[in-house]
Amino acid sequence: MHLAFPLPVTLAVSILIVSTNAQIQMAHPVAHFHHVHINATDPAASIAFYTSRFDCEKATFSDGRPAIHAQNSWILFNRVAAQPPSEILSAIWHIGWGAEDMPAAYRKQLDSGTRFETPLTDISDLVGMAKGKFFFAYVDGPDHELIELNTAAHHHFGHLHLLSADPIAAAEWYHEHLGLAIVGRQPQKRVYNGLQVGPSATVVADDVRIIIFPLEYARGQWPATWQTRRDFEPTAGRVIDHIAFTREGSDRQFIEGPDHVRIELLPSN
């Protein structure tokens, strides 16, 4: 039987096997997470939405644009004339914030008029906790970008969830090319309630975890969408357009990461 909801990020972390990965040699200086770039039909409305519902604040980016600053990361918005595509066809699945008290956070979101793709769901048993200890929900963002809220020890912007044709190789790419630490890997195939959740891997960029699930998860979760597809759409032009890192000695440039993820590299200050 298929799950009625996408597997949350915290469960993704829990099923990984921790590894030191000492055998992987870094070829470049360590990169630092900088921003997520969203295509939005009304950036001002998006900024108002995020700042009223999550732990972040309106700020002015270095180029003078209004933006969001969330702890050590930025959320930037590019105005587009039409609704950007938001179906999960690219490798960027969702972004997420934590919540110390998920039931209370969920009620507050509902009172604020937040739309949910997935309602409050107790999956404590899936992560080895007693019932009522772990919850998650997916917020339907202003342009239908997915935003996860899940039980955590904090209420900060904390993760990015990707999909990949080869999660292990993707994690190694982020380690080799961006110097990100691989903090977990599950190389074996793993199926949970009919959805394939392994192989999987996690890398960390400062205080942002990047969780990588297999393409087969998408095929199981959205079968009608993925029935005839073999590969991911490029992220450029979709609702979550790209992610960005700063790196010492780097010029500003765009590169393509695994699974057609658009990545912006910026010089570190």
C-alpha positions in Angstrom: 0.0 0.0 0.0 1.4 3.4 -0.9 1.8 6.1 1.6 -0.7 8.9 1.3 2.0 11.5 1.9 5.7 12.1 1.0 8.2 10.7 3.5 9.5 13.6 5.7 13.0 14.8 5.9 13.7 13.7 9.5 12.8 10.1 8.6 15.1 10.4 5.6 18.0 11.3 8.0 17.1 8.4 10.4 17.4 5.7 7.8 20.9 6.7 6.7 24.0 4.9 7.7 26.6 7.3 9.1 29.9 7.2 7.3 33.2 9.1 7.7 33.8 8.8 3.9 37.5 9.2 4.5 38.2 7.6 1.1 36.7 10.6 -0.8 39.2 13.3 -1.6 37.9 16.9 -1.9 39.1 18.6 -5.1 37.8 22.1 -4.2 37.6 24.4 -1.1 34.5 23.9 1.1 31.5 25.8 -0.2 28.9 27.5 2.1 25.2 27.4 1.7 24.0 30.9 0.5 20.5 30.9 -0.9 17.4 29.2 -2.5 16.1 31.1 -5.5 12.3 31.0 -6.1 10.4 32.1 -9.2 7.4 34.1 -7.9 4.5 35.8 -9.6 4.4 38.3 -6.7 7.7 38.6 -4.8 6.3 41.1 -2.3 3.4 38.8 -1.4 5.8 35.8 -1.1 8.0 37.8 1.3 5.0 38.7 3.4 3.9 35.1 3.4 7.3 33.7 4.6 8.0 36.3 7.2 4.5 35.9 8.7 4.7 32.1 9.0 8.3 31.1 9.4 11.4 32.1 11.4 12.9 34.6 8.9 12.9 38.3 8.3 12.6 40.7 5.4 16.0 42.1 4.4 17.6 43.8 1.5 20.0 41.7 -0.6 23.3 43.0 -1.8 21.9 44.0 -5.1 19.2 46.1 -3.5 16.3 43.6 -3.9 13.9 42.8 -1.1 14.6 39.2 0.1 14.3 36.9 3.1 17.1 36.2 5.5 16.6 33.0 7.4 19.4 32.5 10.0 22.5 32.1 7.8 20.7 31.6 4.5 18.8 33.8 2.0 15.6 33.1 0.1 15.6 35.2 -3.1 12.7 35.8 -5.5 12.7 36.4 -9.2 9.5 37.9 -10.6 7.9 35.9 -13.4 4.8 36.8 -15.4 3.1 33.4 -15.2 2.7 30.7 -12.6 6.0 28.7 -12.7 5.8 24.9 -13.0 5.7 23.3 -9.6 5.0 19.5 -10.2 7.7 17.4 -8.7 9.5 16.8 -12.0 12.9 18.3 -11.1 15.4 17.1 -8.5 14.6 19.9 -6.0 11.7 18.5 -4.0 11.2 20.9 -1.1 12.7 23.2 1.5 12.0 23.1 5.2 11.8 24.6 8.7 11.8 22.9 12.1 9.2 23.3 14.8 9.7 22.4 18.5 5.9 21.8 19.0 4.5 20.7 15.7 0.8 20.4 16.7 0.9 24.0 18.0 2.8 25.2 15.0 0.3 23.5 12.7 -2.7 25.1 14.5 -1.0 28.5 14.3 -0.4 28.0 10.5 -4.1 27.1 10.0 -5.2 30.2 12.0 -3.0 32.3 9.6 -4.7 30.8 6.6 -1.9 28.6 5.4 -2.8 26.0 2.8 -1.3 22.5 3.3 -0.4 20.0 0.7 -0.2 17.4 3.5 -1.9 17.9 6.9 -0.4 17.3 10.3 0.7 13.7 10.3 2.0 11.6 13.2 4.7 9.3 12.1 6.4 8.8 15.4 6.5 5.0 14.9 8.4 5.4 11.7 11.3 7.2 13.4 11.4 5.0 16.5 9.6 7.3 18.8 6.5 6.9 21.0 3.2 8.0 19.5 2.6 11.7 19.5 6.3 12.7 19.5 7.0 13.3 15.8 4.9 15.1 13.2 5.3 16.7 9.9 3.2 18.6 7.3 3.8 20.1 3.9 2.9 23.8 3.4 1.7 24.8 -0.1 3.7 27.9 -0.8 2.6 31.0 -2.6 3.6 29.6 -6.0 3.0 26.0 -4.9 6.6 25.5 -3.8 6.6 22.8 -1.1 7.8 23.8 2.4 8.1 21.2 5.1 7.5 21.7 8.7 8.6 18.9 11.0 9.3 18.2 14.6 12.8 19.4 15.5 14.9 20.9 18.3 14.6 24.3 16.6 12.3 26.4 14.4 14.9 27.6 11.9 15.3 27.1 8.1 17.1 23.7 8.2 17.0 21.6 5.1 16.7 21.1 1.4 15.4 17.8 0.0 16.5 16.5 -3.4 15.7 13.5 -5.5 18.3 11.7 -7.6 18.8 9.0 -10.1 21.9 7.9 -8.0 21.8 9.4 -4.5 25.1 8.0 -3.5 26.9 9.4 -6.5 25.1 12.7 -6.1 26.3 13.0 -2.5 29.9 12.2 -3.6 29.6 14.9 -6.3 28.6 17.5 -3.7 31.5 16.4 -1.5 34.1 16.4 -4.3 33.0 19.6 -6.0 31.7 21.7 -3.1 33.5 20.1 -0.2 30.2 19.3 1.6 30.5 16.7 4.3 28.6 13.4 3.7 27.1 12.6 7.1 25.0 9.6 6.1 24.5 7.1 3.3 22.2 4.1 2.8 23.6 2.4 -0.3 21.1 -0.5 -0.3 17.7 -0.5 -1.8 15.1 0.2 0.9 11.3 0.1 0.5 8.9 1.5 3.1 5.2 0.9 2.6 5.6 0.5 -1.1 7.8 3.6 -1.6 11.5 3.2 -2.3 13.5 5.4 0.1 16.9 4.0 -0.5 19.6 4.3 -1.7 19.8 7.6 0.0 22.3 10.1 1.3 22.7 13.3 3.3 25.3 16.1 3.0 25.6 19.1 5.2 26.4 22.7 4.1 26.8 24.7 7.3 23.5 24.5 9.2 21.5 23.2 6.2 21.1 19.5 5.6 20.7 18.4 2.0 18.8 15.0 1.9 18.9 13.0 -1.3 16.2 10.4 -2.1 16.1 8.0 -5.1 14.2 8.8 -8.3 12.2 5.6 -7.7 10.5 7.4 -4.8 9.0 9.9 -7.2 7.8 7.1 -9.5 6.0 5.6 -6.5 4.6 8.7 -5.0 3.5 10.4 -8.2 2.9 7.5 -10.6 0.7 9.4 -13.1 3.3 12.1 -13.4 6.3 9.8 -13.7 4.8 6.9 -15.7 6.5 7.7 -18.9 9.4 9.8 -17.7 13.0 8.7 -17.5 14.8 11.7 -16.2 14.4 14.9 -14.2 13.5 18.3 -15.7 16.2 21.0 -15.3 15.4 23.1 -12.2 15.9 26.4 -14.1 12.6 28.0 -14.7 10.7 25.9 -12.2 9.2 27.3 -9.0 12.5 26.5 -7.1 14.9 27.6 -9.8 18.3 27.0 -8.2 20.4 26.8 -5.1 23.6 28.8 -4.4 26.8 28.4 -2.5 29.7 30.7 -1.8 33.3 29.4 -2.3 36.6 30.9 -1.7 38.3 31.9 -5.0 35.2 31.3 -7.1 33.9 33.8 -9.6 30.1 34.2 -9.9 29.0 31.4 -12.3 26.2 28.9 -12.8 27.0 25.2 -13.0 24.9 22.1 -13.4 24.9 19.7 -10.5 23.7 16.1 -10.5 20.2 15.5 -11.9 20.1 18.9 -13.7 20.1 20.9 -10.5 21.1 24.5 -11.3 23.7 25.7 -8.9 25.0 29.3 -8.5 28.5 29.8 -7.2 29.4 33.1 -5.6 32.7 34.4 -4.3 33.0 34.4 -0.6 33.4 37.8 1.0 
